Amino acid sequence: MSNTIAFYTLGCKLNFSETSTIGRQMADAGFEKVNFTEGADVYVINTCSVTDHADRKCKKVVKEALKKNEKAFIVIVGCYAQLKPQEISEIPGVDMVLGAAEKFNLPNHLQDLVKREKAIVYNAPIKEVNTFVPGFSMGDRTRMFMKLQDGCDYFCTFCTIPLARGKSRSLTVSETIDKVVKATENGVKEVILTGVNLGDFGVNHGETFYDLIIALEEVEQVERYRISSIEPNLLTDEIISFVAQSSKFVPHFHIPLQSADDELLGKMRRKYQSQLYRERVKRIKALMPNCCIGVDVIVGFPGETNDKFLNTFNFLNELDVSYLHVFPYSERKNTTAVKLSGRVQQNIRKERCNQLISLSEKKKRFFYEQFVGERYLVLFEEENRNGFMYGFTPNYIKVKMEYDPILVDELTEVKLIAIDEEGMMRGMIEEYA
């Protein structure tokens, strides 16, 4: 009888794609994947370390896994494992810690499942991590998250990602296309392109992200591509123009801003100023008026006075964007930002977060309202929640309809009829009305 294995993933979509890749490796090695609650023989926890909250979550997940099976073999991988392996090894119940160089070699490390008093740690220095392992995750056949790039060369002052994932790297365009073709053989309709710094794709091969999207357009079996996140300085006019005329790349961009105060952007060591960001949004909307634009924002960065926060709030209030992802600044060891003066109190960070979250809700509703009465192709997913199914328009409007198994994994023309109390768009298929 095969050993059972369960996974828990913290953090970004990139982590989910990597967990899926490790899961397929373990299945090939003879392990049977089970749900977290089933008391697996092995638990693999893929960690994030963007905030201290993510670190605490890891410890909680370890405790929950041991409640399901007190004899379970616990393996920790991911960014937290690379940054703080010794700290993790001291968490009660943890048996193995694999850094960035070893997380995709898990089958080779599980020769026995003997629990030990002290965890085994495999953690090479991040400068030695220079290989790229592609991956993808897929809950059903509808949407796939495809990892195309890893690492980052930017060293923003608030970020530990270069320390956790190493330098920017990817496969070549040709190799990437081969991976996409193989991963989509089962008929997936939409591929979401993911990476740590996706717009930096190809930097280690003398190629560009623009080269990649031109090639991806020619992959016949994929009907939709969605770009998960791209830095404003890497979102070139030629990329925007290409997406605007593409038959496969959807009108949806997620563009990190972090702050609209130029002095703070300089302290963050970002590679742009607010004017460039404004110009990118203006260019997108000129070519794609229906485009959805999401924004990442950090509040409470050292030196963020009330006036500087208002610079960001007012900038976003006036900008034609669709939603915000808001993060309170979190002090991280081994980053430059922790040495900066002007620490913002936690209660002020929370208050500013709430203000931007409220702004985001207004922006999103305003964006949705513009399309009530319009007809769009919606890609419905398999999940049935209380008799309803959900899917996305090309421009990332989440549509809710009564569940119909015939519509699963189908691009279906839907009339957008109203925004419900949950803030979701209700849809109707007119031929059924």
N, C-alpha and C positions, 0 to 999 in steps of 0.2 A: 504494500500500500504506500502511495506517495505521501511525502510530508506536505502539510498545508501551509500556505503563506497568505498574509493579509498586508495591505498597504494603507498608509495614511499620508496625505500630502498637504503640506502647509505652503502658502505663498502663491506664486504667480502661475500663469498658464504654462510657462516654460517648465516649471517643476512638474506639472501634471503630465506633460509630454514625456519627460524623463522617467517619471514613475511608470508610465505605460511601457516604455522601452525596457526598463528593468523587469517589469512583470512578464513581458514576452520572453526575455532571457531565462527567467526562472521557470516558466512553463516548459521551455525547451530542455531545461535541466531536470525535469521530472516533478516539479512542484505543482501542487493543485491550488489555484487561487480561490480564496473564500472571502466572505464578508468580514469586516473588522469584528463584528459582534460574535463570531462563531468560535472564538477560542483557538486561533491558529497556532501551529507549531512555531512559526516564525512571523514576526512583525517587522516590517520595514517602514521607518518613518522618514520621509523626505522633507527636510527642514528649510525654512526661510530664516534670514537674519536681518531683514530690513529694519525691524524695530525690536525693542526689548520685549514687547508683547508677544512677538513670534517666538522668542526664546522660551518664554514662560509656557506658551502653548505646547512646545515640544515636551517639556517635563510632565505636563498634564496628560498628554497622549500616552506617554510611557506608563503612567500609573493606570490609565484606563485599560491599556492592553494587558497589563499584568492582572487586572481584575477579571478579565475574560479567561486568562490562562496563566496562572502564577508560575508555570514552568516554561513559558514561551521564551524563545530566543529573540532578543531585541536588537535590531540593527538600526543605526542612525546614519543617514547620508544627507547630502545637500549643503547649502551655504553655511549653516550653523556648524555643521560637522567639520568643514574646512577651517573656519575661523576660530572655533573654540573646542578643539577635540578633547583636551584634558578636562575641561569643565563638564563636557557631556559624559566622559568616561566615569565621572564620579556620581552621576545620577543613579540611584539604586535601581537595579534590574537591567541596566544597559549592558549588552554583551559584546558589541562590536561597533566601532566608529570608522566609517570609510570617508576619506576626503575626496576631493574632486578628481584625483587621478585614479581612484579605485572603485568609485561607485558603480561603474559599469562592468566591474569584474566580480560582482557579488557571487555568482555561481561558483567561482573558483575558491572563494573564501569560506563557503559553507560546506566544508568536508565533514564536519560533525556539528551537532547542535548542543554541545555540552556547555552548560552555564558555568561561568567562572566567577570568582570573587571580584576580579577586576577586569574591566572591559579591554578587549584587544583594540588597538588603535593603528590604523594604516592611514598616514597623513603626510604625503610628500609636500615640500614647499610649493607654493602656488606657481612660482617661476618655472617649475618643472612640468607644469600641466600645459601641454601644447597640442594635444590631439583633439579633434572634434568628433563627437559622436552624435549623429543625427537621431531624431526621434519623433514620434507622433503619439497623440492620445486621441481616443475616440470612444465616447460613451455609447453611441449607436452609429448607424451608417450615414447620418445626416451631415454633421459638421466635424471636421478634423483639425486639431491644433498641431501644426507642423513646425518643429524646431529646425531652423535653418542657419542659426548663428549663435555663438556663445562668446562670453567674455566681453571686456570693455577696456579701452585704452584711455578713457577720459579723466578718471580720478577727480570727479566732483568732490568738493570738500566734505559733504555730508554722507558720502556713500562708501560702503564696504565691498561692493560688488567686484571691483577689480582684484581685491584681496581674496575673495571667495571663489572667483571663477577664472581669473587669469586674463590673458590678453585676448583681444578680439580675433576670432578665427571662424572659418567655415569651410565647407567643401568648395570645389569649383562650381561654376554655373552648370556645366555638363553633368557633373556628379550629382548635383542637387536635383536636376531634372530627372535623372534616373531614379533617385530615391522617391520623388513625388509620384512618378508614374507607378512604381511598385506599391507604394503605400495606398494608392487610390484604386487599386485593381478591383476592390469589392464594390465600387460604384458610389463612393462618397460624393455628395453634391457640392459641398463648400469646404474650402481649405483656408484656415486662418494661419497666416504667416507669423511666426513668433521668433524671438531672439532676445538676448540681453540688450544689444544695441543694433537692432535689425538693419537700420540704414547704413551701417558700417560693413554689411555683407561684402565678402570678397576682398577685403583690404589686404589679406595675407596672400592673395593670388593676383593682385593687380587688376581685379575686376570690380564691378560696382553693383549696387542694388538695382539700379536702372537696367543693367545688362540682364539681371535675373528676371525681372518682371516681364521684359520683352520675351524671354524664352518661355516663361510660365504660361503666357497667353496662348502658346501653341500646343499646350497639353490638352488633347481633345476631350478626355473623359472628365475633366474638372469643369463644372459650370460656373462656379463662383470662387473668387479669391477675396479675402479680407486682410488688410494690413493691420496687425494688432497694435503697434505703437512705433513711432518713428520720430527721432529728434528733429526739431525745426530747422537746424542748420544742415541736416542731411536730406530734408524734404525739398528737393530741387524743383525748379519750374518744369523741367522735363519730366519728372515723375508725376507731378500734378497734371500736366497736360496729357500724359499717357493714360492715366487713370480716367480722366474726363472723357476720352474717346474709346476706352476699352469696352469690349463686350463681356468681359469676365471680372475685372476688378471693380468692386462695388464702391459707391460714393460714401466712404466712411474712413475718416482718419482719426487716430488718437495721437495727440501731439503734446508731449510734456512741456509745461511752461515753468513750473515750480514757483516763480515769482515774477511780477511785472515791474518790480522796482529795479532799475538798472544797477544801482550800487550793490544791492543784495545779489543780483545775478553775477556780478563780478566776484563777490566774496564766495559765492557757491562754486566759482570756477566753471560756470556754464559757458558755452561757446557761441552765444548770441546775446543780443539785447532785445528789449521789448518791441522795438520798431520792426525788426526782422520778423518776429512772431506775428505782429499785426499784418504785415505784408503777405505772409504765407496764408493767413486766414482769408484776407481780401482776395488773393489770387484764386484760392479754392472756390470761394463763393461766386466769383465772377464766371468761372467755367462750369461749376456744378451748384446751382442755387439750392438744390435739394440735399446737398451733402450734410451728413452728420459729422460733427467735430467734437471730440472729447478732449479734455484737458486734465493733466496732472498738476496739482498745486501743493506746495509745502507751506504750512503756516508755523510761525514761531521760531524761524531760523534766527540765530544770534544776530542782534542788531536790528531786528524787525520792530521798529517803533510803530505807534498807531498810525502815523502818517504814511509810513512805508507799507503797512498792511492795506491802508485805504488806496494807495496807488494800485495795488493788485486787485482789490475789490472793484474799484471803479473801472479799471481796464477791462476786467472780465464782464462787468455789468454792461458795458458798451459794446463788447465784442460779439460778433455773430457766431457764437459757439453753442453747442447743444446740451452738454452736461459736464460736470466736474468730478474728478476723483480727488478727494481732499485728504491730506495726511498731516498730522501734527509732526513737527520736527522731533527727531529722537536722537539723543546723544549716543554716538557709537565710538567705542575705543578704536584707536589707530586711525582716526580720521582727523583732518585738519580743523574741521569746524568746532570740535570740542575745546579747542584752545582759543577760540574767538571770544571777545568780550560782548556784553549786551545780552546776557541770557534772558529769555522770555519765560515768565512764570507759567507753570502748567495750567492754571486756571484761565489764563489769558489765551494760551494756545487752544484750549478747549472751546472757549467762547468764540474765537476767530474761526475755528473749524465749523462750528454750528452756523455761523453767519454765511460761510461759503457753501455749506450743504444746503441751506435754505435757498440761496441764490441758484444752486444747481437744480433744485427741484422746480423752481420757476422757469429756468431756461429750458429744461426738458419738456415741461408741459407746453410752453410756448412753441417749441419745435414740433411737438406732436400735433398741436392744434392746426398748424399750417397744412396738414395733410388729411384732415378729416374730409371725407367725401371722395378722396382719390382712390385709385386702384393700383395695387402693387402685387408683384409676385412674392409670395411669402413661402419660406422653406420651413415646414412644420416638423417638429421633433417628436420622438416617440413617447416621451413622458406623458403620463396621464395623471393630472393632479386634480382630484375632486371633480372629475368629469370634464376637465378642460385641457386643451392642448395649447402649445405656445410655439411661436416661430418668429423669424425676423424678416423684415423687408430688407432690400439691398442697403438702404440708408439707416439701418439699425433701429428701426421702430419695432418694439416688441408687441406682437399681436396675439390676442387671446380669443380662442373660439371653443365651442363645444367639441369634445373629443370625437374624432372620426378616424378609425384606423386606416381608411382608404387614403387619407391625406398625408400620412406619415411618410417622410422622406420624399415628398413631392413638391415641386415648385408650382404653387397654386395661385391663380389670380384672385385676390381678395379685395373687397371694398372696405375701406377703413371708415367706420361709422360713428364711433364715439370713444371718449376716454372715460374709463370706469373709475370707481372709487379707489382702486389700487394704483391708479396712474398708468394703467396699461391701455393700449388701444384695442378696442373690440372690433372684430372683423366679421364680414358676412360674404358668403359666396352667393352671388346674385342668382345663379341658375337654380339654387336650392330654395330661394326665397318664395 
